[in-house]
Amino acid sequence: MDTLYEILNTFRKNKLRTALTGFAVAWGIFMLIVLLGAGNGLINATKANFEERTINFVKIWPGWTSMPYQGFKHGRQIRFELDDLDYLKQQFPDIITTIIPQVSVWNRTVSVGTNYSSVTVLGEYPEKAIIDGYTISQGKGRFINQHDLNEKRKVAILHPQIADVLFPNQDPLGQYVKIDHILFQVVGIHDPVGGQESQWIIVPFTTAREVFNTGPWVRQIAMIVENLSTEEDGKKFNENLRKAIAQKKQFDHTDNSAIWIWNRLQNYLETQMIFRVLSIAIWIIGLFTLISGIVGVSNIMLISVKERTKEFGIRKAIGASPASILKVVVLESVIITAVFGYIGMFLGIAVTEGINAMMEAQQSGGGDMQMFTNPTVDLGIAISATLTLVIAGTLAGFFPARNAVRIKPVTALAAK
């Protein structure tokens, strides 16, 4: 108790020095936790966005040529047809496991009584739910099935926002909507999917082609792929896919405007690499922040010990042992670093948990791509970082104090 009282008395006499030492410790821990939390939030959000959908899939869209090719002028529109699906499946039998088309009809009016909205109608296959992560919650109906396709049923899947506009305070399931004066029965309300437009209505592919007379063309081709495990595999498949389509559609395979390819697996692998680098960078920045706190503590403790050299000489002269003097200095370092270290840890955790709560509240409505998810740090990491700083602070006080107490009392008393 006498030692503790002495240490507290020293703190009271040197309030500014104690406060600066404590701030350096708390700031180092606080910034480390906040930086790690921010990095985890970005990484977790990216993983969550990819987990909503199938990762190993590729989409292609037709475009317009930007260069002439074998007598064809530039600016020629490329179109996809249903036989292109069989062609691609034959070209890549070991890679493409599922391939489906899509048609779309833009700027259509959907109405129920006096309620109406402008929408885009998508003609889809059942596999679209797997590829793009469409889910139907219990009690909200179902997605398109094979019977809908075979029988060309006039059924529709609505986005929740469209359902609220057309059927305010009503259950839309089983009811009918008019799309350009053609009745479609609502069989499902899909859950919001990150990044998906709310102004889409999904109908069976075969129904859309017949009802809206879309012709032989398809707007998009989506495929599930396998045996692609690296970025290089993804790039090579994209290149070979473009060459195969270029051969059939007669355009230069280096013309990137002729078709557009989105390889989600390749994007995912590239993103994983980016976030691995980001994670390492955050750790490096955080550790340097922590080191700066350690350096700050070391400098202040060094100054503190130097200022008290004469005091140590007096203590030794009246019979105090070097161990008792060393104990006081080391305990001062432990108390400062432990108390302020845990203050910094508490504030860092509080900030990351607060941000997490705000993000969860913002994302509870769904529908948007998640940009920040669970920006928190494992408690074990936070405690380990704090203990590291406590140990470093202890050593920062121990070594200069050990050198000081080794000085002879006469030399210490003569020190300025």
Secondary structure, 3 states (H helix, E strand, C coil): CHHHHHHHHHHHHCHHHHHHHHHHHHHHHHHHHHHHHHHHHHHHHHHHHHHCCCCCEEEEEECECCCCECCECCCCECCEECHHHHHHHHHCCCCEEEEEEEEEEEEEEEEECCEEEEEEEEEECCCHHHHHCCCCCCCCECCCCHHHHHHCCCEEEECHHHHHHHCCCCCCCCCEEEECCEEEEEEEECCCCCCCCCCEEEEEHHHHHHHCCCCCEECEEEEEECCCCCHHHHHHHHHHHHHHHHHHHCCCCCCCCCEEEEEHHHHHHHHHHHHHHHHHHHHHHHHHHHHHHHHHHHHHHHHHHHHCHHHHHHHHHCCCCHHHHHHHHHHHHHHHHHHHHHHHHHHHHHHHHHHHHHHHHHHCCCCCCCCCCCCCCCHHHHHHHHHHHHHHHHHHHHHHHHHHHCCCHHHHHHCC
